[in-house]
Amino acid sequence: MKRLAIYHIETLLWIARLGTFRAAAERLNTTQPAISARVKEIEEQLGVDLFRREGRNMVLTARGRALVADFEPLWAGFERALFKASDFAGATGIVRLGTGEIAAATCLPAFVAAVEQDLPGVTLEIEVDLTARMLQQLLAGTSDMVFLAGPVASPGVRTTSLGSVGLVWAASQATAQAGGFKHPLPVWSIPEHSPIHGITRDPSPATASRPR
């Protein structure tokens, strides 16, 4: 059997993560025909079908899912070994970063300053957006890293808590003197799919803060 190249493994993993050949091609800065050719090479060398067509989509077969499951920890170990052996100070490239407004006003400035100092060759492309859209962009591979209001649970996404932030209600003096929420008040809120929307509906001490 011929040996598979590293780019074959990387291609298979990104197809599994992003769901389509087209998304994997965009992530790997190549073309969809090139991705298809790589998949064909893998299948020919292994002698098994890794994908099957369902309508317009290509989905992993049972053999394909098993191979991806076996490759994931190997790929993670490979990346750790490269990071451990590399000189981070010489790293170059663009990192696409998404952030919410809370993170942009709190922890992001220190993060950007640290990157500029430790990795001067790395450029950060920062976009401020809502949690739901940022998560979609992360899963689609159009963002490399995001700062989200949590908790966030999604297959294939690794999260790290950066802390918590307190939220308070603010109102005019006249509104407070009139009893505040003792009477019905119109409240403007961000969309329902945001974790903060749920906090505004249930502002109890247990939900007064959320990790980012």
Stockholm file with secondary structure:
# STOCKHOLM 1.0

chainA/1-212         MKRLAIYHIETLLWIARLGTFRAAAERLNTTQPAISARVKEIEEQLGVDLFRREGRNMVLTARGRALVADFEPLWAGFERALFKASDFAGATGIVRLGTGEIAAATCLPAFVAAVEQDLPGVTLEIEVDLTARMLQQLLAGTSDMVFLAGPVASPGVRTTSLGSVGLVWAASQATAQAGGFKHPLPVWSIPEHSPIHGITRDPSPATASRPR
#=GR chainA/1-212 SS CCCCCHHHHHHHHHHHHHSSHHHHHHHTTSCHHHHHHHHHHHHHHHTSCCEEEETTEEEECHHHHHHHHHHHHHHHHHHHHHHHHSCGGGCCEEEEEEECHHHHHTTHHHHHHHHHHHCTTEEEEEEECCHHHHHHHHHHTSCSEEECCSCCCCTTCCCCCCCEEECCCCCCHHHHHTTGGGSCCCCCCCCTTSHHHHHHHCCCGGGSEEEC
#=GC SS_cons         CCCCCHHHHHHHHHHHHHSSHHHHHHHTTSCHHHHHHHHHHHHHHHTSCCEEEETTEEEECHHHHHHHHHHHHHHHHHHHHHHHHSCGGGCCEEEEEEECHHHHHTTHHHHHHHHHHHCTTEEEEEEECCHHHHHHHHHHTSCSEEECCSCCCCTTCCCCCCCEEECCCCCCHHHHHTTGGGSCCCCCCCCTTSHHHHHHHCCCGGGSEEEC
//
